[in-house]
Amino acid sequence: MKIEIWSDVMCPFCYIGKRHLEKAMALLPFKNEIEIEWKSYQLNPDYHNTDNESLLDYLARNKGMSVEQAKQLTDSVTQMAKNVDLELDFAKSIPANSFNAHRLLHLAKSKNLQDEAEEALFYAHFVEGNDVAQNEILLIIGEKIGLIASDVEKLLQGEEFSHQVRYDIYESQQIGVRGVPFFLLDGKYGLSGAQPIQTFVEAITQAYNEKTV
């Protein structure tokens, strides 16, 4: 059975949802029969951080709220993340265009390293406060997960995997994805958002049982 996940590295709920799914998978006796495939999605495809904007300033401007309200919003997400042992640092996080990060994910997918790349990009953005729109950061991440440096350099100097990123986004539009994370179970059942662990367990079990009847 396959679980497809539309996600953006800029989305904290995608990181939390990843952890919820992993904890749910650990409880499933048939977990080794499930294939996970990450799909590209951009929350703000036109955004480029040309003015060294902080995440709090970005959220305040984008959501029409004060910086203090944006901080309160991120504080609640930080607490939610702590419940699954994630230490997010929104004060350090740098808002960025994630297109090239998604291209790196597709390169990693071609080498069976997609999950490692997804985790490393989330960690770089939300924990270390690295700018994942910068080629040098993506090169470091690529090498860290086991990609060949020359392959990553070639990717970043050209347009390789751009079509795949755009096609993932096109697919999301075709199936009505309005936000991420979005989980598609066995091509039939959709779950939107960082659902509770038990919800994942029940939904995946139901989809698996229907497939194996």
C-alpha positions in Angstrom: 0.0 0.0 0.0 1.2 3.5 -0.8 0.8 6.7 1.3 1.5 9.9 -0.8 2.2 13.0 1.2 2.0 16.5 -0.2 4.2 18.7 1.9 6.2 22.0 2.0 9.4 22.3 4.0 8.2 25.8 5.1 5.2 24.2 6.9 5.6 23.3 10.6 2.5 21.2 10.5 4.1 19.1 7.8 7.0 18.4 10.1 4.6 17.6 13.0 2.5 15.5 10.7 5.6 13.5 9.6 6.3 12.7 13.3 2.6 11.7 13.9 2.7 9.4 10.9 6.0 7.8 12.0 4.7 7.1 15.4 1.5 5.7 14.0 3.5 3.5 11.6 5.5 2.1 14.5 2.2 0.7 15.9 1.2 -1.1 12.7 2.0 -4.8 12.3 2.0 -4.4 8.5 4.2 -1.3 8.4 6.8 -2.9 6.2 4.2 -3.3 3.5 3.6 0.5 3.3 5.5 2.7 0.8 5.8 6.4 1.7 6.1 8.9 -1.2 6.7 12.6 -0.5 5.1 15.0 -3.0 6.0 18.7 -3.6 3.8 21.6 -2.7 4.5 25.3 -2.2 2.5 27.4 0.2 3.8 30.6 -1.3 5.4 29.9 -4.7 5.9 33.5 -5.6 7.8 34.4 -2.4 11.5 35.3 -2.4 13.1 36.6 0.8 15.0 39.5 -0.8 15.0 41.7 2.4 16.3 39.3 5.0 12.7 39.1 6.4 12.3 37.2 9.7 9.7 34.5 10.0 7.7 36.5 12.5 7.6 39.6 10.2 6.7 37.3 7.3 3.8 35.8 9.2 2.6 39.1 10.4 2.6 40.6 6.9 1.2 37.5 5.2 -1.6 36.9 7.7 -2.5 40.5 8.5 -1.6 40.4 12.2 0.8 42.1 14.5 4.3 40.6 15.2 3.2 39.8 18.8 0.2 37.9 17.5 2.5 36.0 15.1 4.7 35.1 18.1 1.7 33.8 20.0 0.8 31.7 17.0 4.3 30.2 16.7 4.4 29.6 20.5 1.3 27.4 20.2 2.8 25.5 17.3 6.1 25.1 19.2 4.2 23.5 22.1 2.4 21.2 19.7 5.7 20.1 18.3 7.2 19.4 21.7 4.5 16.8 22.3 6.3 14.7 19.6 9.8 15.6 20.7 10.4 18.3 18.1 12.2 21.5 19.2 11.2 24.1 16.6 12.9 27.5 16.8 10.8 30.0 14.9 12.9 32.9 16.1 15.8 31.5 13.9 13.7 30.2 11.0 14.2 32.0 7.7 11.3 32.2 5.3 12.4 31.1 1.9 11.2 29.9 -1.5 11.2 26.1 -1.4 11.3 25.3 -5.1 14.9 24.2 -5.2 14.5 22.3 -1.9 11.8 20.3 -3.6 14.1 19.6 -6.6 16.6 18.3 -4.1 13.9 16.0 -2.7 13.2 14.6 -6.1 16.9 14.0 -6.6 17.0 12.2 -3.3 13.9 10.2 -4.3 15.8 8.9 -7.3 18.5 7.6 -4.9 16.0 6.1 -2.4 16.9 8.9 0.1 13.7 10.9 0.0 12.6 10.5 3.6 16.2 11.4 4.8 16.1 14.5 2.6 12.6 15.5 3.9 13.8 15.1 7.5 17.1 17.0 6.9 15.3 19.9 5.2 12.7 20.3 8.0 15.6 20.1 10.6 17.7 22.7 8.7 14.8 25.1 8.4 12.9 24.8 11.7 15.7 23.8 14.2 19.0 25.1 12.8 17.6 28.3 11.2 19.3 27.7 7.8 18.1 29.4 4.6 17.0 26.4 2.5 16.8 28.6 -0.6 20.6 28.9 -0.6 22.5 26.6 -2.8 25.3 26.1 -0.3 22.8 25.0 2.4 21.2 22.5 -0.1 24.6 21.2 -1.0 25.5 20.6 2.7 22.1 18.8 3.2 22.6 16.7 0.1 26.0 15.5 1.2 24.8 14.9 4.8 22.2 12.4 3.6 24.5 10.6 1.2 24.0 12.3 -2.1 27.1 12.8 -4.3 28.2 16.5 -4.2 28.6 16.7 -8.0 25.0 15.5 -8.5 23.7 18.2 -6.2 25.8 20.9 -7.8 24.6 19.8 -11.3 21.0 19.9 -10.0 21.4 23.4 -8.6 23.1 24.8 -11.7 20.3 23.5 -14.0 16.6 22.8 -14.1 16.7 19.1 -13.4 13.5 17.8 -11.6 11.7 21.1 -12.1 9.0 19.4 -14.1 8.5 16.8 -11.4 8.0 19.5 -8.7 5.5 21.3 -10.9 3.7 18.0 -11.7 3.3 17.2 -8.0 1.7 20.6 -7.5 -0.5 20.1 -10.6 -1.6 16.7 -9.1 -2.5 18.3 -5.8 -4.7 20.8 -7.6 -6.4 17.9 -9.5 -7.4 16.1 -6.3 -8.4 19.2 -4.5 -5.6 19.7 -2.0 -6.1 23.1 -0.3 -3.3 22.9 2.2 -0.6 20.7 3.6 0.2 18.3 4.9 -2.1 16.2 2.8 -2.0 12.4 3.0 -3.5 10.2 0.3 -3.9 6.6 1.4 -3.9 3.9 -1.3 -5.0 6.5 -3.9 -8.4 6.7 -2.3 -8.6 8.2 1.1 -7.4 11.7 2.0 -6.3 13.1 5.4 -5.6 16.8 5.7 -3.4 18.3 8.4 -1.3 17.0 11.2 -3.9 14.5 12.4 -3.5 12.8 15.8 -1.5 9.6 15.9 -4.5 7.4 16.6 -6.4 8.9 13.6 -3.5 7.8 11.4 -3.5 4.3 12.9 -7.2 3.9 12.3 -7.3 5.4 8.8 -4.2 3.4 7.5 -5.5 0.2 9.1 -8.9 0.7 7.3 -7.3 1.4 4.0 -4.9 -1.6 4.3 -7.7 -4.0 5.3 -9.8 -2.9 2.3 -6.9 -3.4 0.0 -6.0 -6.9 1.3 -9.6 -8.3 1.5 
